Amino acid sequence: MGSSGTSPAAAGHQGQETRRDFLYLAAGGFGAVGVGATLWPFIHSMNPAADVLALASTEVDLKPIQQGQRITVTWRGKPVFIDHRTAEQIKSARDVGLQQLPDPQADQKRVKAGKDQWLVVLGVCTHLGCVPLGQKSGESKGEYGGWFCPCHGSHYDTSGRIRKGPAPKNLEVPDFAFTNDTTIRIG
């Protein structure tokens, strides 16, 4: 053997290693595809069902709701309070100084611009998850004209902000948008 490098037997051996490496990689790739194809139905079964996806958003026609009237709709299994507020209710909410609020938030941040009369909040008390009173006529609206949770005495104002009681936060404003002047989509 001269200084030419590799012997013909060693060169043949290197060729076998290359083919063997390729066969290992190909077998591993096919195995991974097979495992993925086997697991896919199981993984796909964890996706939400069509009926659950249908509840992901809900549309509400606001035309029949008179000024001063409140309605309750269900979205994702939770009550949503929709309040067609009067000018007096809006003024009452905006006359409150933010320093007076346990969870300071301006009324303008809780409604859509130009649609101040429509307040949309989750009807779930932020203390322990009760449903506050104040949606139906004759029910207590609390000391601030909004909602009252009799379980532990939380009082909310006409913007759904906590004013008195143990609730730590304002009633939550869900993600919603106006699809036209008289229809909203929640979610």
C-alpha positions, -999 to +999 in steps of 0.1 A: +000+000+000+013+032-010+004+067+002-027+067-019-049+066+012-076+040+016-074+004+006-101-010-017-114-032+011-117-001+034-135+019+007-160-010+003-165-010+040-172+028+040-199+023+013-216-003+035-216+021+064-232+048+043-259+024+031-265+011+066-268+047+080-293+055+052-314+023+061-314+033+098-325+068+090-352+056+066-365+030+090-366+056+118-384+081+096-410+055+086-414+045+123-420+081+133-446+086+106-463+054+117-464+065+153-478+099+143-505+083+121-514+060+150-516+088+176-534+114+154-569+101+159-563+102+197-549+137+196-577+149+172-603+135+196-592+161+222-604+190+200-637+206+210-668+192+195-689+211+170-716+219+195-690+233+219-675+255+191-709+268+183-711+282+219-678+300+214-698+331+203-733+342+204-752+370+185-778+391+203-804+413+186-806+445+206-837+460+188-863+447+212-845+459+243-861+492+255-841+519+271-838+511+309-843+474+303-819+446+311-817+411+296-797+381+303-782+358+277-760+327+281-726+325+266-702+296+274-725+285+301-723+319+319-750+346+323-742+378+304-761+409+314-770+434+287-782+467+300-797+494+277-787+523+300-806+556+303-788+589+301-792+592+339-775+558+344-746+568+322-742+602+339-743+585+373-715+561+363-694+589+348-698+613+378-679+589+400-642+597+407-618+569+400-603+574+434-636+563+449-635+529+432-619+497+447-611+486+411-607+519+393-619+518+357-636+546+337-671+539+324-659+548+289-634+519+290-663+494+298-684+503+268-678+506+230-672+541+217-703+557+204-725+530+220-724+542+256-760+532+263-751+495+259-733+479+289-724+442+285-709+424+315-706+388+327-733+382+353-709+365+378-699+382+410-661+385+413-661+374+449-673+338+448-690+334+415-727+340+425-751+356+401-760+391+413-796+405+415-807+435+395-817+421+361-854+417+367-878+445+378-884+444+415-850+429+423-826+449+444-801+468+424-780+476+454-770+510+468-756+522+435-783+513+410-764+485+393-764+450+407-764+435+442-750+401+452-770+391+484-747+361+492-719+383+507-732+419+501-713+432+470-728+463+454-721+472+418-729+505+401-745+512+367-712+505+350-708+471+367-680+484+389-676+472+425-685+499+449-690+481+483-686+447+496-660+419+494-658+415+456-623+424+446-630+433+409-656+449+387-680+426+367-660+414+338-667+429+303-665+399+278-650+403+244-679+416+222-683+437+191-712+453+172-718+436+139-742+463+129-761+491+148-785+467+165-766+434+168-737+423+190-715+392+188-702+380+222-670+360+219 
